[in-house]
Amino acid sequence: MRPRLRAISTVVVPGVAIALALLGGSAAAASDQDGQGENGRPGAAGRTVEVRVGTYNVCGHGCLPTKAECERVIGRDCATKLRPWAEGRAADVAADIDAAGLGVVATQEIGNNATPSQPAVDVESFRAPLTAALQEHGYAEAPADYAGTRHPEKGYPLKSGAGRYTYYDASRYSHLDRRGRELPHDLLWLPDSTEIYGKTMTWNVLREKSSGARFVVVDMHLEYRKNGATDPNGWTKNWDEVRYADARRTAEELTLRNKHTRNLPIVFAGDMNSGSIAEGASAIDAFSDVGFTDALAVADRVTGDEYASYNGGKIPLPLGEKIDHLFVRNGTEVSEWVQIPQTTATEGPQAELLRSDHNLSYATVRLMKGNR
């Protein structure tokens, strides 16, 4: 689609010296890593890298075993009730990731930061079991600790990108440069999304060890509400348009303005909470408007696309819409796109058959500076 001329406006929160798109924009990093200047000019970053990138909403804190626990943690009952996270489910999620042979995976719903209305929720009790389980399979956690970042209006801390963590195969990739310094990483603040605690997206620059090539993975989770719903702030909006705005804002910030990411190959991965292609009202259209495409649409080989990516705890798994996506720049080579169903059983208890209410999906992509 041809990019529209209307801009996504920038809003400054009164009394807070930040633009809406970038929170804590220092982007912890060494700026002159491995022959690459601070503006991301060619060096190691100019090389190509083939990487298998996945997205997996694991429903860590959203699929708890009992109504009482759900209400304590998320303030409402869970639509899908699964086994306790720290008592085997996190380990099974890690096994899914390892069995898929993922180089990098963006995960969502790894706990949430506490809010004034939900003080019992946390991130650490969900992050720690998954990180430990993935470490046993040789994966490392990319930096996502932003405990010093605070909500610009409410003042309480925003922790860990609100439960979005990116993991990578530590034998092949690193979040450190050759001198052992952290590569750039940070989070984006999305003011049009709804939660009182503030929705954020995390991004990391990663390095392929064998070649030194660098690339960016963005871990996203867009607004889930349907049009007409009212959020905890009391807002009633066209949430499809909010998803479009937040997706486009994220893409433009990282591909056009951010000096650490704008000249590197980049993959946007996550739960976009929509499979729509509606103009001005979908993540797919937002990424299309800035020169990116859904990896599923251009993959040479496709497996498992008959299933919906959100299963909702239903057995057998539903077919159809994909709300979890991986977006790559137009022209990027995608050799395969795969969705792995949680189960192929036609009946049985959800708690025994499922690890999450989403399926894991991944794409094998060849990233190169020439795709810019």
Secondary structure, DSSP 4 states (H G I P E B T S, - for coil): -PPPS------B-TT---BSSEESTT----SSGGG--TT--SSGGGS-EEEEEEEEE--TTTS-SSHHHHHHHHSS--SS--S-IIIIIHHHHHHHHHHTT-SEEEEE-S----BTTBTT--SHHHHHHHHHHHHHTTEEEPP---TT-B-TTT-SBP-GGGT-EEEEETTTEESB-TTSPBPPEEEEEETTS--TT-EEEEEEEEEETTT--EEEEEEEE---PPTT-B-TTS-B--HHHHHHHHHHHHHHIIIII-TTTTTS-EEEEEE-S-----TTSSHHHHHHHTTEEEHHHH-SEEESTTB-SB-TT-SSPPBS---EEEEEETT-EEEEEEEE-S---SSS-HHHH-S-SB-EEEEEEEE-GGG-
